[in-house]
Amino acid sequence: MRADLLADAVDGLDEALAAVDGFDEALVAGLLRPQPGQAGGLTGLADAVAGTPLAARVAEAAEKAAAGAADEDHFVALAAARTALLGSVHDALTARVEEATGRPRAEETTAAPAGDDEHAANLYAAARSWLCDLVRAGWQGIDHELVGGAAPVVSAMLPDPALRRLATLLDGFAAELAASCPGATLERVPVRRWADLWSRALLLTLPGAARACAVAEATGRLLPLGVDVQEHATAMQAQVHAVFEPADGGAPRLVRASVSAPKPDTVVGAGLWQLLRPHMSLLGAVSEGRAMDLDAMPVTAEGDLIWDDARVRTGESADVLATARVALPTAAAFAVSPLDRHPARIAVPVLLEGYGVEEEGEEGDDGVVFQAAGYRLAVDTDRVPAAGPLSPEVVASSGACVGLLRWDAGEFLLQPLAVERTVRKKTVAVHAGAWAGGTADKAGVRAEKAATDAVTVLRERAGRLLRK
């Protein structure tokens, strides 16, 4: 990878992000009775899309919002402009990463619009009304009564699989807001995050926005690169990044396979894997370093495998570093849908070798920084799961790294998935998901036993409650 190319400035990036930030700040105090200071953020957003098909509608929306007279259509136009700007940032950064990795660009695919019945249309309208009330009040004006207005909408949406995506987003967003009520007492407002959630949810209420994702079938060999563990207090997900080699000899593709499960907040560390053990064909292959042979596995237009254990067979050994050196350079990613184009969603598998290591950042913190081709690439060791042998110390002693290239707070970061290091004159690989399918590692066995005891106790208590 040409890491030095990541240091070059991206034209228009700072201006686009500044326009988004200005608009986000205008939402803090709300748009019911906007103050003169908020008008700048609204007009700045309109100016940023002046040369696009959105120009006229966004200019009108910004003017109405600055006067406190915006309706739902105006708020939708503002959310669309904000999403378009962040989408352009995503595309520019992705193009830079493609240049640095030298990998081919994926072709766009078209998904069929989902049909909206009258019941769904009414629920979309109810959700849109609540979201517009939120932005009128502003983050500093939220209270439990306002936030609670989402509950009946979410309850009505959840039984319908076609509406569950939006329902889950609204439910999580409302929960965050409820935990921060009243907004007037907040010392710090998560400005970017709440504006992200608001604009995404608002656009998903539009007819046809929640498009049915095109699904094809994947038959061929799957070569895992590593696993990214995403953990919250009540849920977790393990997302396996891999290279898929089609059986028909087609070009290799970058794909993902995710398994998730609800969790109690007391289950942490190695205990997380026990919650996912029903998906042993995937986690076991990752843990053992093996390829998988897929037979007509469903795959979405964005490269997400809809995992089905009945359609997979464990194959031969497949070293992650060898996969990264041989198969990764020619693997193309799938295209990203418009609503998913956001810089926070960038997670590109890359291989980095021949780098130097700094164990402290410029400010004297405890971070790890790779020096590659004169470019300082920060390593995001906070994303390395505790449920595995990979640690900041292991990363700092490595000579090769397979990771996910991300972008956050104005810079590229590397999230390690697996590293290669020399121990007693022998080259060994250490993987973040090495304990996923079980382990004989002493530290892993101890962590697994402690987690097993905790999970057993919780299951017994849950069983008693159900019997009562």
PyMOL commands that set and color helices and strands:
alter all, ss='L'
color gray80, all
select helices_A, chain A and resi 3-7+13-28+36-48+55-66+72-101+118-137+139-141+144-157+161-179+183-185+191-204+271-288+309-311+320-326+328-330+338-340+343-345+381-383+392-396+442-467
alter helices_A, ss='H'
color red, helices_A
select strands_A, chain A and resi 215-231+235-246+253-262+290-300+304-305+312-317+348-353+356-358+368-372+375-379+398-408+411-423+426-431
alter strands_A, ss='S'
color yellow, strands_A
deselect
rebuild
show_as cartoon
